[in-house]
Amino acid sequence: MSVKVRIPSPLRNYTNGADVVEAAGVNVGEVLGSLKSKAAGIETRLFKSEGQLNRFVNIYVNDEDIRFLKNLETPVKEGDEISIVPAIAGGV
C-alpha cells in the first residue's frame, strides 16, 4: 500500500528536490523504511543509531502527531499522508 510522504525543504536534497514521495508500508515505520530506498541517506537525519526517531524530527499522519498515537507502529492506509516536520528551536 502506498502513501504520500511530505518532505520538508531541508531534506529535499535527499529526494532530488521532490516535496512529495510515494512510499509503501502498513505502518509509519515501514513507510519510512521504504522511503530510505528512494531517498538514500535520509535515514541519518530521521533516526538515531538505535532505530528510534531523532527527537528533533516530528512525524504526522493526516495532521496527527504519531507521538500521541502508536509512534512508528501507527498504522497507515492507502491515501494517508505522512508529514516530516523538523523541530525548529531558537530564542533571544
N, C-alpha and C positions, 0 to 999 in steps of 0.2 A: 504494500500500500504506500502511496506517495503523498507526501505533504510538502507544503511550501515552507522554506526556511528563509526568513528575512535577515539579511546580512548588514550590519552597521558599517558605515563608511570606513572606520579604522581597520576593518577586517577584509575589505573588498579586494585588497591586493592578493589574497589567497584564492579569490574566485574570479580572477581576471576582470574585475570591475563589476561583476553581476551583483545586483542588490537582492535578488531572489534566486534561490537554488532549490530544485526539487530533490528530495531525498526520501528513502524508504525506511520503514520500521513500524513496529506495533506500539512502541513507547518512545519517549524522548531520548533515552539513552541509545536506542538502536538507530534512531534518525540521525543523531549527532555522530554516531559511529559511521553511518553511511555517508554523511557529509565529509568525513575525513578523506574518503576515496575521491571525492570530487573537488576538494579544496585542500590539497596537500600542505601540511604544516599548520593548519588552523587549530589542530588539537593542542598545540603548545600554548596557544592563547586562551583556550577554553578550559583545559583540565590541568590539575596538579599531577605530579608523577604517580600518585596513588589511584588515578582514575576518577577522582572526585572533581566536581566543578570548581574552578577557581572562584574564590569568594568575591572577586570583583566583576564577575560575569553573572548577569541576571537572565533567566530564560522564561519566556512567557508562551503559553499555549492559548491561542484565542484570547489574549489580553488577561489571562490568569497566571499569576506568578507560581511556578512549579514548586517553590519552597512551601507553599500552603496547600499543595496537592500531594503528589507522591514522588516529588523530585524527579530523578531520572527514570523512575518506573511509571511516571504519569502516562497513561495510555493515550494514543492518538488514533484518529481515523481519517479516511480519505476526505480531503477538503479542509482539514485543520491547517492552521498557520502557526508556526513557531517563530518567535522573535528573539534574537540575541541582542541584549542590551548591556553594553559595558557600563559599569558604575563610574560615575564621574565625581571626583572629590575636589574640594577646593576650599578656600577660605580667605579671610582677610589677613 
